[in-house]
């Protein structure tokens, strides 16, 4: 019988490390989202790392703005942004204050609260699709901009907490280019996933948006 996942909350020191160290170490960890409707828990299966000012694919590459301010704050906080005028995405801030690096949560397995997540994700055809992709993940967990800046290390009263879970062995960690990132940022193999996990989203290369004529 396998051991139960560790329910100990991760400390701020976990996040206060280089983003390329934190990103693969997030695989298998458990994110808890608390709402008045009840909790939903997610085992993280796919992530992408962004290195701030050193990374052309990062929102912080050109400096601090009102939108990305949370990335420059202390580690262990959430950075939530709205993309394409349709979806939210959840990132976890890493490294020292001012460094502006973070990890995008791309996919995961809903382990608690699947019925609640399914009510939010009516188009999901099966449980594997509830959080298969960053927009789906945010929808299933009821993530929006009101959670931007949330402290994941604030304890059980926080709407978001990251638990130790079960770390993924290095031989099961896949690694490759990030999904949909173009330009100079496309060269960075900063996407990590649990090999063979059915909740991991399919890789899609960057497709330039066509201008209307």
ROLOKE-634196 format. One record per residue (C-alpha): residue number from 1; x, y, z. Coordinates in pm, 1 decimal, padded with zeros to 6 digits. Each point is the difference from the previous one (the first is absolute). Last residue first. Layout:
<pts>
[NUM [X Y Z]]
...
</pts>
This chain:
<pts>
[213 [-00737.9 04310.1 -04275.8]]
[212 [00004.6 -00173.4 00339.9]]
[211 [00342.9 -00076.3 00133.7]]
[210 [00082.3 -00366.5 00037.7]]
[209 [00119.7 -00121.2 00336.6]]
[208 [00333.9 -00178.6 -00022.7]]
[207 [-00026.7 -00371.4 00088.2]]
[206 [00237.7 -00106.6 00276.2]]
[205 [00047.6 -00373.4 00029.5]]
[204 [-00267.5 -00218.4 00161.7]]
[203 [00080.7 -00272.3 00251.2]]
[202 [-00296.6 -00204.2 00119.5]]
[201 [-00115.6 00053.5 00361.0]]
[200 [00103.1 -00234.5 00280.5]]
[199 [-00303.7 -00158.5 00169.4]]
[198 [00073.6 -00351.4 -00127.9]]
[197 [00334.2 -00026.3 00185.8]]
[196 [00251.6 -00188.0 -00213.9]]
[195 [00299.5 00209.9 00096.2]]
[194 [-00074.2 00252.2 00274.4]]
[193 [00056.9 00340.4 -00157.5]]
[192 [00255.6 00279.5 -00036.2]]
[191 [00007.5 00294.0 -00241.4]]
[190 [00308.4 00223.6 00012.9]]
[189 [00175.1 -00115.5 -00316.8]]
[188 [00090.3 00360.0 -00100.2]]
[187 [00035.3 00062.0 -00373.4]]
[186 [-00354.5 00131.2 -00040.0]]
[185 [00080.6 00302.9 00215.5]]
[184 [00195.8 00160.2 -00284.0]]
[183 [-00318.3 00034.4 -00204.7]]
[182 [-00300.1 -00219.9 00076.7]]
[181 [-00150.9 -00168.8 00304.7]]
[180 [-00305.1 -00215.4 -00078.2]]
[179 [00093.7 -00290.4 00225.0]]
[178 [00339.0 00007.6 00166.1]]
[177 [00281.2 -00209.3 -00139.2]]
[176 [00090.8 -00334.4 00159.9]]
[175 [00042.0 -00199.2 00320.4]]
[174 [-00156.7 -00320.4 00132.8]]
[173 [00032.3 -00093.5 00367.3]]
[172 [-00040.4 -00372.6 00068.4]]
[171 [00373.3 -00066.6 00044.7]]
[170 [00017.7 00291.0 00244.8]]
[169 [-00236.9 -00168.5 00244.6]]
[168 [-00317.6 00207.4 00056.6]]
[167 [-00046.0 00149.7 00347.0]]
[166 [-00304.4 -00127.6 00187.6]]
[165 [-00228.6 00258.6 00158.2]]
[164 [00189.6 00279.9 00175.5]]
[163 [-00307.7 00224.0 00016.5]]
[162 [-00053.9 00332.0 -00179.0]]
[161 [-00263.8 00231.1 00142.8]]
[160 [-00247.9 00233.5 -00171.2]]
[159 [-00307.0 00166.0 00156.4]]
[158 [00215.9 00071.5 00307.7]]
[157 [-00150.4 -00081.1 00340.7]]
[156 [00189.3 -00330.1 00012.6]]
[155 [00342.0 00168.3 00009.5]]
[154 [00147.7 00318.0 -00147.4]]
[153 [00256.1 -00178.1 -00219.5]]
[152 [-00198.4 00025.1 -00324.4]]
[151 [-00014.6 00379.6 00039.6]]
[150 [-00253.4 00138.1 -00249.0]]
[149 [00146.2 00269.8 -00227.9]]
[148 [-00257.9 -00048.9 -00276.2]]
[147 [-00292.8 -00190.7 00150.4]]
[146 [-00258.4 00264.8 -00100.7]]
[145 [00137.6 -00040.8 -00353.2]]
[144 [-00185.2 -00330.6 -00045.3]]
[143 [00033.1 -00364.9 00102.0]]
[142 [-00314.4 -00209.9 00050.1]]
[141 [00201.3 -00324.2 00031.4]]
[140 [-00156.1 -00167.5 -00304.7]]
[139 [00021.0 00327.7 -00192.5]]
[138 [00367.6 00053.7 00080.3]]
[137 [00087.4 -00356.5 -00100.1]]
[136 [-00200.3 00029.6 -00322.0]]
[135 [00187.2 00317.0 -00090.2]]
[134 [00338.8 -00157.6 00080.7]]
[133 [-00055.1 -00328.9 -00189.1]]
[132 [-00144.1 -00334.2 00106.8]]
[131 [-00181.3 00100.0 00320.5]]
[130 [-00337.6 -00175.6 -00036.9]]
[129 [00112.4 -00203.7 -00301.9]]
[128 [00105.1 -00314.5 00187.5]]
[127 [-00338.8 -00008.7 00176.4]]
[126 [-00185.3 -00061.9 -00330.3]]
[125 [-00163.1 00193.7 -00282.9]]
[124 [00069.5 00342.1 00150.1]]
[123 [-00240.4 00254.7 -00153.6]]
[122 [-00179.2 00063.9 00330.0]]
[121 [00318.5 00117.9 00169.5]]
[120 [-00130.0 00197.0 00298.8]]
[119 [-00246.1 -00272.1 00097.6]]
[118 [00277.3 -00254.0 -00063.2]]
[117 [00225.8 00174.1 00253.5]]
[116 [-00269.6 -00038.6 00266.2]]
[115 [-00042.8 -00370.2 -00077.8]]
[114 [00378.0 -00049.4 -00003.4]]
[113 [00035.2 00148.1 00348.4]]
[112 [00313.4 -00188.8 00103.4]]
[111 [00259.5 -00164.6 -00228.2]]
[110 [-00030.1 00226.6 -00305.2]]
[109 [00298.5 -00098.5 -00215.9]]
[108 [00220.5 00275.3 -00136.6]]
[107 [00090.5 00229.5 -00285.0]]
[106 [00184.2 00314.1 -00107.4]]
[105 [00098.2 00165.4 00328.4]]
[104 [00221.7 00289.8 -00109.5]]
[103 [00317.8 00031.8 00205.4]]
[102 [00149.3 00335.4 00093.9]]
[101 [00296.7 00234.6 -00017.8]]
[100 [-00027.5 00366.5 00090.2]]
[99 [00346.9 00047.6 00156.7]]
[98 [-00116.0 00292.2 00213.6]]
[97 [-00057.8 -00207.4 00312.0]]
[96 [00217.2 -00315.3 00000.0]]
[95 [-00092.3 -00309.5 -00201.3]]
[94 [-00342.8 -00134.8 -00093.9]]
[93 [-00351.6 00133.4 -00065.7]]
[92 [-00264.5 -00264.3 -00072.8]]
[91 [-00204.9 00052.7 -00316.6]]
[90 [-00372.8 -00044.0 -00062.5]]
[89 [-00161.1 00076.2 -00336.4]]
[88 [-00333.1 00169.4 -00069.2]]
[87 [-00193.3 -00024.0 -00323.1]]
[86 [-00203.6 00204.1 -00250.3]]
[85 [00139.0 00341.7 -00090.0]]
[84 [00291.8 -00166.4 -00176.3]]
[83 [00162.8 -00055.1 00341.0]]
[82 [-00093.3 00111.7 00350.6]]
[81 [00275.3 -00023.5 00259.4]]
[80 [00050.3 -00158.1 00341.6]]
[79 [00331.9 00019.7 00186.1]]
[78 [-00021.0 -00192.7 00324.6]]
[77 [00240.7 00039.1 00291.2]]
[76 [00269.5 -00233.5 00133.9]]
[75 [00291.8 00227.4 -00077.9]]
[74 [-00017.5 00366.8 00103.3]]
[73 [-00112.3 00260.1 -00254.0]]
[72 [00125.6 00069.0 -00351.6]]
[71 [-00240.0 -00245.6 -00163.5]]
[70 [-00288.7 00168.7 00181.9]]
[69 [00061.0 00319.0 -00200.2]]
[68 [-00081.1 -00169.8 -00333.6]]
[67 [-00312.9 00193.6 -00100.1]]
[66 [00087.9 00332.4 00161.2]]
[65 [00329.3 -00009.2 -00187.7]]
[64 [00357.4 -00103.1 00082.4]]
[63 [00262.3 -00053.8 -00264.8]]
[62 [00031.5 -00101.2 -00363.9]]
[61 [00064.2 -00369.2 00067.1]]
[60 [-00252.1 -00015.0 00285.9]]
[59 [-00276.0 -00164.6 -00207.1]]
[58 [00252.0 -00274.2 -00077.5]]
[57 [00068.7 -00145.8 -00344.7]]
[56 [00305.1 00221.0 -00057.4]]
[55 [00160.2 -00152.4 00314.4]]
[54 [00284.6 00165.7 00192.1]]
[53 [-00227.4 00272.6 00144.7]]
[52 [-00233.0 -00260.7 00148.6]]
[51 [00109.2 -00362.7 -00020.2]]
[50 [-00325.3 -00175.6 -00097.0]]
[49 [-00052.5 -00369.4 00082.1]]
[48 [-00277.6 -00218.6 -00143.2]]
[47 [-00201.0 -00262.2 00189.0]]
[46 [-00169.4 -00338.7 -00041.9]]
[45 [-00128.6 -00267.1 00242.0]]
[44 [-00107.0 00191.4 00312.7]]
[43 [-00231.1 -00199.4 00227.4]]
[42 [-00304.3 00223.6 00042.1]]
[41 [-00229.9 00039.9 00298.5]]
[40 [-00342.0 00165.5 -00003.0]]
[39 [-00149.8 00127.1 00322.3]]
[38 [-00361.5 00098.1 00068.8]]
[37 [-00267.9 00234.6 -00133.4]]
[36 [00123.6 00281.4 00227.8]]
[35 [00335.0 -00031.3 -00182.2]]
[34 [00331.4 -00171.7 00080.9]]
[33 [00251.9 -00097.3 -00267.3]]
[32 [00260.6 -00254.9 00112.5]]
[31 [00300.1 -00063.6 -00226.3]]
[30 [00167.9 -00338.8 00041.0]]
[29 [00360.4 -00072.0 -00100.0]]
[28 [00062.3 -00277.7 -00252.5]]
[27 [00199.2 00222.2 -00234.6]]
[26 [00104.1 00315.4 00185.8]]
[25 [00364.0 -00115.8 00014.6]]
[24 [00022.1 00031.7 -00378.8]]
[23 [-00072.7 00375.7 00029.2]]
[22 [00190.0 00081.3 00322.1]]
[21 [00348.8 -00070.3 -00131.4]]
[20 [-00048.4 00188.2 -00326.7]]
[19 [-00155.1 00284.9 00201.9]]
[18 [00309.9 00045.6 00213.4]]
[17 [-00090.2 -00034.5 00369.2]]
[16 [-00220.1 00190.8 00243.2]]
[15 [-00308.3 -00208.0 -00083.2]]
[14 [00088.4 -00288.6 00233.4]]
[13 [00131.4 00253.4 00255.3]]
[12 [-00354.5 00134.6 00030.2]]
[11 [-00105.6 -00324.3 00164.5]]
[10 [-00202.9 -00278.6 -00161.1]]
[9 [-00310.9 -00101.3 00192.4]]
[8 [00019.2 -00352.4 00150.9]]
[7 [-00267.7 -00233.3 -00139.8]]
[6 [00251.1 -00263.9 -00118.6]]
[5 [-00157.3 -00228.8 -00259.9]]
[4 [-00109.0 -00338.9 00136.4]]
[3 [00256.7 -00276.5 -00020.4]]
[2 [-00051.9 -00272.8 -00258.3]]
[1 [-00147.6 -00338.0 00102.4]]
</pts>
